[in-house]
Structure formats: C-alpha cells, structure tokens
Amino acid sequence: MVPVSTQSPSSPEAPARPTLRSFWHDLPREGKLLLSIVVFEFIGTGLVLPFNVVYLHEVRGFDLGHVGLLLGLPPLIGLVIVGPAGALIDRLGARRILLTAVSLQVVADVLLAFARTEAVAALALVLSGVGFGITWPGFQSLIATVIPRELRQRYFGVNFTLLNLGIGLGGIVGGAVVDVDRPGTFTFVYLADAVSYLPAIFLLAVPLRHLAGRPDHHPEHDDRDGAGRGRGGDRRATVSYAQVLRRPAVGTLLVLSFVSSYVGYSQLNAGMPAYARAVGDVSTQGLGLAFAANTVVIVVLQLVVLQRIEGRRRTRVIAVMSVVWAASWLLLGATGLVSTSWGATLLVAGCASVFAFGETLLQPTIPALVNELAPDHLRGRYNALNSGAFQLAAVVAPPVAGALVAHGLGAVYIGSLVVGCLLCGVIAVRRLEPQLSPEVNGVRGRTDALDPQELSSTATKTLGSPTD
C-alpha cells in the first residue's frame, strides 16, 4: 500500500495533504467498486424523496393526516430494527445482511409504485423502514471492513459528496418528470428508484461475494483504546449492547451523535422548512432553492475540506462544525427580522449553505471515529448504536420543532438550536477527546489542533486542479 501522505523536507512535522488522485490510487478494488454505484443509487432516492407527500395525498388520495402517519413508519421501524440488525451483521457478516436489505428496498418501491390502498402503502413503507434500518449500519460496517483505517475518513467524505450529488440530480430529474395530473409519472419514478438498487445487488452478489461471508475474529486486534478488554475465553461469545455501551468512549460518542443529529439533520429536514414558512413566509420555491444551495456547497467543498482536516484531531473538527452550525441557525433566526419574503429566502438559502459547510466537517469524522473504536467482531453493533442514536433524534426533533414554531416560540427554538450546537463542541473536546488515543482521534504524524481560521477559509476556495 502506498503511504497516504509523505513528510515534507521543509516541514518534517506536517504531512503533505493528500490529493484525490492519491486517494483513488490507494483505494482497494472493493472500495472503488462500492464508490462507483453511489451516485446511481441515490439518483433514485432523489427521484422520489421530495414527492412522497404529493404522491400519497394528491395522486393516491389518502387523507393528509394518514399520510403523515404513513411517512412516520420508515424511521420508526428503522429505529426498532437497528439493534437486531447490528447483531446479525456481527454474526453473519455485513454483505449477506445488506443483500437482504437492499432487496427489501426494491420490493418496497415496487409496492409503493402501485399502492392504491393505505394498507399496501403501509406495507411498502414498513419494508422500506426495515431496509433502511439495516443498510445504514451494514454499509458502514462493510466499508470499514474493506477500507484501510488511514483512508476511511476520506472515503466517508467522498461517499457523502457522491450521495448528495445523486440526490440533487435525482431531485432535478424528478421535478421535471412528475405531474399530479399524470399518475403514471409517479409510478415511473418509484420503479426507477427500485431499479437504482439493482447495481448494488449485483455488486454484493457477484464481484464482492468473497467479502464478509462471516466476520473473522482476531482477539489480538480487539483492544484498541480498551475496546476489547475482557476476561479471556472465546471472544466470539455474544456481547450485549449493554456491554458495548460500557466500553470506553462509546457512550459519549452516542450522546454526541444524538445531539448533533437533533440540532442538525433533523432540523434541516423538518424544523427549518417549518420555521421558514411560518416566520419568514418563504415560498416552496424558496425552500427548493435553499436545498439546492445546500447540495452545491457540499459537492464543491467536501474534497477541499477533506484535505484540510487530514491528520487533525476529529474532535476539534467537530468543535469547528458546532460553531458553523450555530451560525447557520442564527441566519435562519434572522428571517423573522426582515420585511420581505425575498430577503427571508436569501437568509434561508444562506442558512442551508453554511449548514452544508458544517456537514462537510461532520460526515467524514463521526463514522471514522465509530469504526476506529469498533473491534472487528463488534463492528455491526457499534454502527447500529450510532445509527440508532441518529434515528432517535430524527423521531424526537420534528414534533418538538413543530410545537415551538406553532406556539410562536421561534426565538426559543433558534436559541435552543444554537445552544445545542455549542454543546456538541463541548462534548467533543471536553468529554470525548480525553477518552480517545491520538490515533483513534485521527492524528497521523502531527498533533497540532485544528485551526478554525484556516478551515473556515476553505468555504471561499474552489476545487483547484482536477487532481486536488
């Protein structure tokens, strides 16, 4: 394996920043194959994601209140299933479980495409929830199995960029295709979403069939940061989730994942649109502009940010992210202070764009931390716990945000988000960092702390040469 970075003769303590070309060169064949299907798969997601409510209510004629309950099924089922999924991943291997999960997503999309009753739609969404609850920890575990630890942070970042690119492209295509007066257009996009999963099924079933048939257990490698300390004996013995939670840094990391999800994605998807509509009187077209800006910033900045954070303490990266997200919510709060809807729209777009910069800091770091801590035989459980913390926040946050906005407590809502964001930074630096070794925390040949001024300047830079 070619080293990820080399020492500069003029600066021995600082490794050269890796390029995208060096990352692709160092990536194992399996990693290249996994990345190759991300955009295609998430184009399918983008085709249907913005139009679920429109499809079920306006095309299929389901009561709007029932539609809300139906669309609450996938995250709820995903939260319920994620625990057993993690145990099955550790027992049977991520690849086998993922094949089942992705196949369920195909069946769910086909059922939803032809759902003429609420019962059929409910069945489809339950299957989708089961699939979602399995695929998140499954793919995280599979990635950690095939990607060397020194490349994982960059891999998660590049994967996140491609994911957002796919959703953005899918949303554009879906918006141009669907028409409520032509129900067949909705059937088409849901079937297209089902087809988008087929490359993943082929990849897992054929080129990657040699991977993770059953995970190997190597006790000598299970003591990273104390993660595998035990009383000896067969390390394959069942380990409960309670035992995993008692391992060093796990509980703190899960609290960080929950809080960051609560003040982050859960608000972007639910609270931000509700506040923008109720307080800023922003149009649906304005919200579409904000989400488009969010996607563009991620696609443009993620690779730049990956270079800047390489070799830095991940906890410090998260601390910078917390300040960035706090600033984004202050921009959202300012929408109530402007007198025109156009001004409010610009502020909401600014909020989504600044938030996206924070996403480029968070997405490569927390998954890398989880998988650095996890011993091989418990990787499924570690990723399942992290996924569960994320999904729990997604269940809790929307009703809290809705209640605050509906009762005219917008200032309380924004203030709580700003405080929550800053709390993320405190948890990361004051609680989590002392529990991690420098290596697990991402330090590769340098120990200097993250310079927020240097990192923030990347928001104004472009990608530069194609090899950067």
C-alpha positions, -999 to +999 in steps of 0.1 A: +000+000+000+014+034-010+016+057+020-013+082+023+010+111+029+047+119+029+068+141+051+078+174+035+115+181+037+109+216+047+083+208+074+090+174+089+062+176+114+034+182+088+025+155+063+017+167+027-020+170+021-033+140+001-049+145-033-080+129-048-057+111-072-036+096-044-068+086-026-081+067-056-047+051-062-045+038-027-081+026-026-086-012-027-105-025-057-135-033-034-137+003-023-136+016-059-165-007-068-185+005-038-180+041-047-188+035-083-225+029-076-233+056-051-244+083-075-266+060-095-283+046-063-290+080-048-303+095-081-331+070-075-336+083-039-337+119-052-363+110-078-389+102-051-377+118-018-393+153-024-426+139-037-437+113-012-464+135+004-476+147-030-478+112-043-497+097-014-521+126-008-527+142-042-522+112-065-535+083-044-560+104-025-550+094+010-560+116+039-532+141+047-532+131+084-529+095+075-501+103+051-481+119+080-485+087+099-476+065+070-444+085+063-435+082+100-433+044+097-399+041+080-379+059+107-398+043+135-393+008+120-357+016+113-351+025+149-368-007+161-349-030+137-314-014+140-305-033+172-312-068+159-296-057+126-263-049+143-262-083+160-269-101+127-242-081+109-217-093+135-229-129+133-234-134+096-214-106+080-224-073+065-226-084+029-252-111+034-274-088+055-271-060+030-282-082+002-314-088+020-319-052+030-314-038-005-337-064-019-364-053+005-359-017-007-366-029-043-398-047-032-409-017-012-405+007-042-424-016-065-453-020-040-454+018-034-455+024-072-488+006-074-502+012-039-539+021-043-548+014-007-533+027+026-527-009+037-504-016+007-487+017+012-481+009+048-467-025+040-443-009+015-432+017+040-426-009+067-404-029+043-386+003+034-380+010+071-366-024+077-343-020+048-332+015+059-326+003+095-302-024+081-285-007+053-270+022+073-250+001+098-245-025+072-227-003+047-208+015+074-195-019+086-188-032+051-168+000+043-148-004+075-141-040+065-126-032+031-111+003+035-078+007+054-082+028+085-059+056+071-083+060+042-117+057+060-121+094+068-116+105+032-137+076+020-167+086+041-163+122+029-161+113-008-191+089-003-211+117+012-203+140-017-214+114-043-246+107-022-256+144-023-247+147-059-270+118-067-299+131-046-295+165-062-296+152-097-325+129-089-345+158-075-340+178-106-350+150-129-379+140-107-392+176-106-392+177-144-409+143-148-437+140-122-471+156-128-501+151-104-524+150-134-505+120-148-503+094-121-481+072-144-452+096-139-451+088-102-453+051-109-424+056-133-401+074-107-408+048-080-400+020-103-368+039-114-359+041-077-363+003-075-340-001-105-314+021-089-308-005-063-300-033-088-263-024-093-258-027-055-274-061-055-252-072-084-221-058-068-228-076-035-238-108-051-210-112-077-179-090-076-179-087-038-192-122-030-159-130-013-163-103+013-176-107+049-192-141+044-187-144+081-166-119+100-132-130+113-124-126+150-089-117+160-087-112+197-052-097+195-067-068+175-097-061+197-082-040+224-080-007+206-085+020+232-096-007+256-125-016+234-119-053+237-108-058+273-125-088+289-119-118+310-104-140+282-121-170+267-138-172+234-142-137+220-169-149+197-193-152+227-223-130+225-217-094+236-248-075+246-254-039+237-252-030+274-216-044+275-208-024+243-221+008+259-198+003+289-167+003+267-145+034+267-158+064+247-189+046+233-215+063+255-200+097+250-198+092+212-235+082+211-245+112+231-226+134+206-243+116+176-277+121+191-272+158+199-256+165+165-285+148+147-311+166+168-296+201+161-285+191+126-302+170+100-334+165+119-339+203+119-327+208+084-354+184+071-382+194+094-377+224+116-360+247+091-388+244+065-415+249+092-398+280+106-391+294+072-427+291+061-443+302+094-419+331+104-402+341+072-431+335+048-407+317+024-423+301-006-419+264-015-397+275-045-375+294-020-372+262+001-362+244-031-335+270-037-322+266-002-319+228-005-302+232-039-277+256-024-270+230+003-262+203-022-240+226-043-219+236-013-213+200-003-203+189-037-179+219-042-164+220-007-162+184+005-130+174-012-113+207-002-123+202+034-111+166+034-076+178+025-077+204+053-088+181+081-065+152+072-043+143+102-061+167+125-080+157+157-115+147+147-129+161+180-116+195+170-131+193+136-165+186+152-159+216+175-155+238+144-186+222+129-206+231+160-197+268+156-205+267+119-239+251+126-247+277+153-240+304+128-264+288+103-293+287+127-287+324+136-291+331+099-324+312+100-335+332+130-328+364+112-355+357+087-380+370+112-363+404+112-365+412+075-396+427+059-396+410+025-400+374+016-372+377-009-348+388+019-360+359+041-354+335+012-319+347+008-313+342+046-327+307+044-305+298+014-276+312+034-286+291+064-287+259+043-253+268+026-235+275+059-251+243+073-237+224+043-202+236+052-207+221+087-218+188+071-186+185+052-168+186+086-191+162+104-197+134+078-161+122+074-154+123+112-181+106+133-183+074+111-145+072+111-145+076+149-171+048+153-152+024+132-118+032+147-132+023+181-150-008+170-132-042+171-139-063+140-163-087+157-185-059+171-185-035+142-221-042+134-232-033+169-211-002+171-226+011+138-261+000+148-259+020+181-246+051+162-274+047+136-300+043+164-288+075+181-292+093+148-326+079+141-339+086+176-331+122+172-350+121+138-381+108+157-379+133+186-369+165+168-398+172+144-426+173+169-405+194+193-397+219+165-433+219+153-447+226+187-423+255+194-429+271+159-466+266+161-469+283+195-449+314+184-418+305+203-394+310+174-368+327+195-368+298+219-365+274+190-335+292+175-319+297+208-322+260+217-305+250+184-276+274+189-270+262+225-273+226+213-247+232+186-222+247+210-229+217+233-217+194+206-183+212+206-181+209+244-189+172+244-164+166+216-135+185+231-141+183+269-156+148+272-148+127+242-113+138+233-097+127+267-112+092+261-095+087+227-060+079+218-045+104+193-045+077+166-082+069+170-088+107+170-073+110+136-038+123+143-014+110+117+021+123+122+011+157+137-005+168+170-014+204+163-050+214+169-074+224+142-070+260+132-106+273+128-094+303+107-076+281+082-106+257+079-132+285+075-112+299+047-119+268+026-155+279+022-143+306-002-120+284-023-127+263-053-115+228-060-085+240-080-068+215-103-086+182-111-061+162-091-068+181-058 
